[in-house]
C-alpha cells in the first residue's frame, strides 16, 4: 500500500462522479456518516445541501468534519480530508448545477438543476487540515 500520496498521484479519482462520505458530529459526540455528491475545487471539497439539512446544522455547531472518497476497484485509490468546514449561502446554485451535471449527465442534470434552483441551499466547504491519500498500485495482488 502506498501512503502519503500527493493529490497528483491519485490521477482522476477526484474527477470521478463517486459519492463521498461526509462525517459530522451529533451534539452527544457520536458521528453521522452521510453519502454526498462532492466536487474538489480550488484546493478543497464543496458539498451542496439543503439549508436546514442536519449536516449543515452539525457543522454550524461543531465545524470539525471528515470526508473520504475511495474506489472499490483496483488500484483502490482513496483520500480522506479532516478539518474544519464552513457553511454559507454564497455560490450554492453554481455548485449545485456543477454537481447535478456531473452526477446525472447533461439532460437529466439540467432538469434537476432547474428544480434545485428554487431550493434553499447551503454550501459546505472543507479545505484540508489533514489530508491522507493512498492506493495499492504497488501491490501486484491488488493493483489490478
Secondary structure, 3 states (H helix, E strand, C coil): CECCCCHHHHCCHHHCCCCEEEEEECCCCCEEEEEECCEEECCEEEEEEECCCHHHHHHHHCCEEEEEEECCCCCCCEEEEEEEEEEECCCHHHHHHHHHHHHHCHHHHHHHHHHHCCCCEEEEEEECCEEEEEECCCCCCCCC
